């Protein structure tokens, strides 16, 4: 429409398409066979579970319905895979050096003297759709983020951005972490690589 038929541009295009939020709030939206341990000490074995980050609760699939375990009652659960067991723990067992506790659910990368965890968080990315141009993503999107931390005696440390600072975190002069990482092309800021590095370090011992 030109300015003669639309004076002052008071008429605008109307887009009647519905927007929605895409994605989900689950750490893994597929059901996983797991053993659950509650803070009371009760253990429940061979259950199908998935963790909801929005409400911080573990969903348990039963025949015909779904039950939930609130985070405050959960100690940890172990996902049973073919070749490994993956541990997800209530983050309240960890704290920073200033005493600030971590909240939520964490995947344990290594439980040795030098350990590591993945803390899961989420945010909603706003839609980028521009009606005038009919371009962009019309839907908001749920983004799950993995935050890596090092642990020592359940104390949390942020992953150093520089490799030199990462090497110096581990107090063992007889351990050449740099050579091991270079030889195996490992990046300490990648979860799978960090797991290999921590296994190497803890296998070699510590002071």
CORQUIKA-V747233 format. One record per residue. N is the residue number from 1. NEAR is the number of other ideal C-beta (glycine too) atoms within 12 Angstrom. D_FIRST is the distance of its C-alpha to the first C-alpha in whole Angstrom. Layout:
# CORQUIKA-V747233
n = {N;N}
near = {NEAR;NEAR}
d_first = {D_FIRST;D_FIRST}
This chain:
# CORQUIKA-V747233
n = {1;2;3;4;5;6;7;8;9;10;11;12;13;14;15;16;17;18;19;20;21;22;23;24;25;26;27;28;29;30;31;32;33;34;35;36;37;38;39;40;41;42;43;44;45;46;47;48;49;50;51;52;53;54;55;56;57;58;59;60;61;62;63;64;65;66;67;68;69;70;71;72;73;74;75;76;77;78;79;80;81;82;83;84;85;86;87;88;89;90;91;92;93;94;95;96;97;98;99;100;101;102;103;104;105;106;107;108;109;110;111;112;113;114;115;116;117;118;119;120;121;122;123;124;125;126;127;128;129;130;131;132;133;134;135;136;137;138;139;140;141;142;143;144;145;146;147;148;149;150;151;152;153;154;155;156;157;158;159;160;161;162;163;164;165;166;167;168;169;170;171;172;173;174;175;176;177;178;179;180;181;182;183;184;185;186;187;188;189;190;191;192;193;194;195;196;197;198;199;200;201;202;203;204;205;206;207}
near = {12;8;10;8;10;12;10;10;13;9;12;11;14;7;16;8;13;10;18;15;21;16;20;21;27;25;35;27;17;17;20;29;23;34;26;36;24;22;19;13;10;14;18;26;16;18;28;25;38;29;42;29;34;23;18;27;27;41;35;31;20;15;9;6;9;18;19;22;33;19;31;20;24;36;27;34;41;28;30;20;14;9;6;13;19;31;30;36;35;34;35;24;26;33;20;20;17;9;11;13;19;29;21;34;45;40;36;33;35;30;27;24;24;36;36;43;41;36;36;33;24;27;18;21;18;16;21;15;20;13;17;11;10;11;11;18;17;21;19;19;23;23;19;28;17;26;26;35;37;36;36;28;17;25;24;30;27;21;30;19;12;12;20;13;17;29;23;16;30;34;16;20;12;12;24;16;33;19;13;23;27;15;13;18;13;26;20;37;25;20;28;23;24;35;30;25;42;38;23;29;35;25;17;21;15;22;13}
d_first = {0;4;7;8;6;6;10;11;9;11;9;10;10;14;16;19;21;25;26;30;33;34;38;41;43;47;49;49;47;50;53;56;60;61;64;64;66;65;66;69;71;70;69;67;67;65;62;58;56;53;52;49;48;45;48;51;53;55;54;57;56;59;59;57;55;54;56;56;58;57;57;59;62;61;63;62;61;62;60;62;61;63;65;64;64;61;61;59;60;59;58;61;64;62;62;61;64;63;64;60;60;57;55;54;55;56;57;60;60;64;67;69;71;68;65;61;58;55;53;50;47;43;40;36;34;30;27;25;22;19;16;13;15;17;20;23;26;25;28;31;34;38;39;43;45;49;51;54;57;61;63;67;69;66;65;61;60;57;57;58;55;57;60;63;62;62;65;67;66;69;72;74;76;77;74;71;68;66;68;67;64;64;66;64;60;59;57;58;54;54;55;57;58;59;61;63;64;65;67;69;70;71;73;75;76;75;78}
